[in-house]
Amino acid sequence: MARTRAADYDERREAIVEKAAELFADKGFEGASISGLAAACNTSKSLIYHYYASKEELLYAVMSSHIDDLLDAVNNLAVAQGKPAERMSTLIHEFMDIYVGAAARQKVLLNDLRSLPDERRSEIVLKQRSVIAAMDRLLAGVQPALGKDKHRLRAATMLVFGMINWTSNWYRPKGPVSPDELASLATALILDGAKGYKGP
């Protein structure tokens, strides 16, 4: 007979993922251990393995939960109305909210992607490409000159992500600049920069 699933099964899985994200972000995937995770969760290794079969499965859960949140923001924007600049502002604000609330997961996604098994890594990369493609479309809408040059469009898109992806490394939400103000500042820099581009 199959073991009955606990009523708080999903909550326990999420709590383990959250601690795993913090541990992987602090020590790196290779430097972290299930024993260390069990200690951080105040539980046993066997209970960790009850919820996740391996450290690699936990790594995938950390990354997929984060990239899925970013992809949800992109998909929500796809059905939203508004001019390209307004849509860009909406997406940057949503991304910043996600990054600020999931700093450890973002760090793990940036640093430990190569530690995933090939099939799992391919799934994450495919989702990343969908997020990148959405930013391509927004920038092309804001500045048609970029839309006519796919190489410079992609370069501009990666510059955008280069600016916002590393926010979690230095930004302190309780500091003098609020997350909303930070998102507005990032949006202004992106939009003004894109609109000022006239081509090579």
N, C-alpha and C positions, 0 to 999 in steps of 0.2 A: 504494500500500500504506500502511495506517495505521501511524503511528509506534508502536513498542513502548513500553509504559508501564514506567518504571523500577520496580525492586523496592521502592524507598523513596518512591514517588510520594506516598502518603498522608502519610507523615511530613514530607516537604518542604512539602506544602500546609499542614499544621498549623503548621509552624515559621514559615511566611510569615504565616499568620493571627495567630499570637502576636505577632510583631514589628509587624504592622499595628495590632493592638489597642493596643500600647504607644505607637505613633506617633500614632494618632488620639486617644488619651486625652491625650497630651502637647500636641499641636499643634492638635487639632480636625480634623475631616474636611476642611474647606475649606483649612486651613493645611498639611495634609500632602500629600506628593507621592510618586509612584511612584519618582522618582529618590532621594528620601530613604529610602524603604523599601528599595530595592535596596542602598543604602549600608549601612543597618542590618543587612541580611541578608548583607552581603559578597558580593553577586552582581550580576548585570546586570539592567537593566530588561527586556530581552527574555526572560530566564528568569522574571521575575515574571509577565510577560504569557503565558508558556507555561502557567502554572498558573491564573492568573486574568485574565479578558479585560479587566477594567476596575477602576478604583478603587472604583466602586459595588458591583461583585461582591464585592470584598474586604470592604467595609463590611457587606454582607449576611452574609458568612461569619462575621465577628466577632460580629455580633448573634445570628444564628440558632444558632450553637454555644452561646452563653450561655443564651439563652431556652430552648433544647432541654434543657439540663441542669436548669433550674428546672422545666420541664414534666415531665421524667422523675421528679423528686422528688415532684411532685404525683401522677403516675400510680402511682408505687410506693405512695404513701400510700393511694390509693383501694382497694387490695387488702389493706391492713394491718388488723389488729385493734386494739382498744383504745378507751378512752373519749375523748371530744372533746379534753379537756385533754392527755391523753397523746399524741394524734395531733398536736395543735398543737405540743407540745414537740418531737416528732420532726421535723416540717416546718421549724420555725424553726432547729433545729440543722443540718439538711441545707442549708437556704438559706444559713446563715452560713458553712458550710464552702465552699459554692460561691462566695459573694461574696469571701471572704478569698483564695481561690485564683485568682480571676479579676477582680481589682480593675479592671484596665484595660478589660476587656470590659464590666463593669457601667457604668463611666463613659461609655463609648461608647454603650451602649444608652440611657442617660439623656439624653445630650447631643446625639446626632446622628441620631435617628430620622427627622427631617424631611429628611435628606439622601438617604434611600433613594428609589428610583423608587416610584411609587404602588403597583404590584402587590406589590412586595417589602415595602413598608412595611405593607400590609394583612395580609400573612402574619404578620409579627412582632406586629402589634397583636392579631390573632386569638389568637395563643398567649399574649400577655400577659393577655388577657381570661380565658382558661382558668385561668391561675394566680390571677388575682384572684377568680374565681368559687369556686375551691377554698378560698381564705381566707374568703370570705363564709360558706361552708358550715360551716367549722370554728368561726368566731366565733358563728354561730347555734346551734351545738351546745353551745358553752361557756355562752352567755347567751341563753336563749330569748326574752328581752325584745327583744333586737336582731333576732332572726329574724322577729319580728312587724312590724318596721318597716324596709322595704327601703332607705329613704333613710338612716336612721341606721346601718343595717348597713353600707352601702357607705361611709359616712363613716368608720366605725370601721375598716373594712378598709384604706382609703387611709391612715389614720393609722398603722396597723401598717406598711405598706410605706414610709410616710414616715420611720418610725423606722429600719427595717433597710436600705432601699435605698441610703442615703447612707453606710453604714458604711465603705465603701472610701475615702471622702474623708478620713477622719480616723484610722481605726483602724490600729494598728501591731501585727501578729501577734507580733512579738518583744518587745513591751512587757510590763508587769506583769500584764495581764489576757489569759488564753489565749482562743483562739477558742471553745472549749467553754464557758468561764466567761461569755464575752460572750453566747453564745447562751442560756445559762441565765438570765442577767440580763434579756435581752430577753423571754424566755418568761414570766418572773415578772411583769414589768411589763405585758405584754399580758394574761395570764390574770387577774391581780388587778384590772386595770382593767376588763376585760370582765365579770368576776363582780360587780364593784361597781356596774355600771350598772343602774339600776332603771327607766329609761324617762324620757321628757320630763315 
